[in-house]
Amino acid sequence: MLRHEFRPGRLVAGAAFVAAGVLFAGDAGGLWQTPWFVLIPLVTGGLCLAGAAGVAARSIRRRRGSSPRTGRTGSGPTVSGPNNTAL
């Protein structure tokens, strides 16, 4: 059983930021020279890909109907009647 649902957009964004961090750390440590303009497209491209992956995953979840926001899954008390107020 999974502890939480898989979010591919966050995975892609995290991978882009880790790659940018590794490039920056290697440049700062003197292992290689990274031009300044390399990190900006890497981060923005990673964020765009993460957004696309998130939208795709959300549309797939909605189509399957397995999103936790679609309905009530617990067996808690329900309130019925003309004066539905929060308890």
C-alpha positions, 0 to 999 in steps of 0.5 A, a space after each residue: 500500500 502506498 503512503 501517498 499518491 505519486 506526483 510526477 510533476 514534483 519528481 520532474 521539478 525536483 530532478 531539474 533543481 537537483 541537476 541545476 544544483 549539481 551544475 552549480 556546485 561543480 562550477 563553484 568547486 572548480 571541477 568544470 566551467 558552467 556558463 551562467 546562461 545554462 542554468 536559466 533554461 534548465 530550471 525554466 524548462 524543468 518547471 515547464 515539463 513539471 507543469 505538463 506532467 502534473 496536468 497530464 497526471 491530474 487528467 489521468 486521475 480524473 478520467 480514472 476517478 481515483 482522485 481523493 477529491 472526487 468524493 467522501 471515502 470515509 465512513 464518518 457521520 453524515 448530517 441530513 435535514 433542512 439545517 445542514 450545519 458543520 459540526 
